[in-house]
């Protein structure tokens, strides 16, 4: 059994000498969620009055800006004449799924699991990329993540990946097998952490596992009992600051902040890493789409992307944003280096079947069930 350390701790990154940091809950919004099952609306919640209702992760679309560096929402209204009638924000995918079960939205910024659930439930409509200014500036690898056949369902916004940090005072690092063999490791509380365990076992595609491979991955997480989980990266910061962990699953941006805080951490060498992308999706019931498409275009223009990346500590989908305040974030993720992007295995909702030669693979429900068994 893995013991979970869920309560957020009152330890700010600024207390470690870091400034301008994104809140940790914003750094990992994507990897997991329960199914979104709200009914598809018959018409847009905003009808045709030039307003939008939005659901997004905190830090992605706050009205009027949440800091002088995050004011892209207010400027959108001034520039377009469109009005943001409602902006609901959440911190976790689970909260997002809960909101989607109660109401419909014009636009949703979702991670891979929630996005896949929405597509499957018919809650979103195809996007005409010719109407999204700047769409071709996004790398094809990211554009393909929410493309089914020739149909595009999402516009990439921000992306990131996880790596495993180690305390250089306590260990020499090693590889992923050493990480999952340690009893002093803190992992993210997500069923998709099973994919990282699968990578440690040499899986070619860690998100397409048959029943045997899933069980092998779970076996790497089953013991010892001293392993801990984080839902808020502040827990992980405290773990390294107090010396209570040797390894921790984090983002490159958090690694940079810890180094600036003079904590002796480095990243374990790995041939592949698991990542995710958050994308904007267009609600199925939106009929008057002009303002929605203006929003999609504004969200991927370099200025907005620069501010969003710097504030949230995630890589921008549009590499033209990798200047000024976003430069350090882009460098941490290697956003402008294609070979760095190639090593990222982007998360998808685990499928119920796979193409040969694998045969049938486990679905997300099986992953979630196995994860619950591990943490109980």
Buried (B, 14 or more C-beta within 10 A) or exposed (E): EBEBBEEBBEBEBEEBEBEBBBBBBBBBBBBBBBBBEBEBBEEBBBEEEBBBBBBBBBBBBBBEBBEEBBBBBBBBBEEBEBEBBBBBBBBBBEBBBBBBEEEBBBBBBBBBBBBBBBBEBEBBBBBEBEBBBBBEBBBEBBBEBBBEEEEBBBBBBBBBBBBBBBBEEEBEBBBBEBBBBBEBBBBBBBBBBBBBBBBBBEBEBBBBBBEEBBBBBBEBBBEEEEBBBBBBBBBBBBBBBEEBBBBBBBBBBBBBBBBBBEBEBBBBEBEBBBBBBBBBBBBBBBEBBEBBBBBBBBBBBBBBBBBBBBBBBBBBBBBBBBEEBBBBBBBBBBBBEEEBBEEBBBBBBBBEEBEEEBEEBBEBEBBBEBBEEBBE
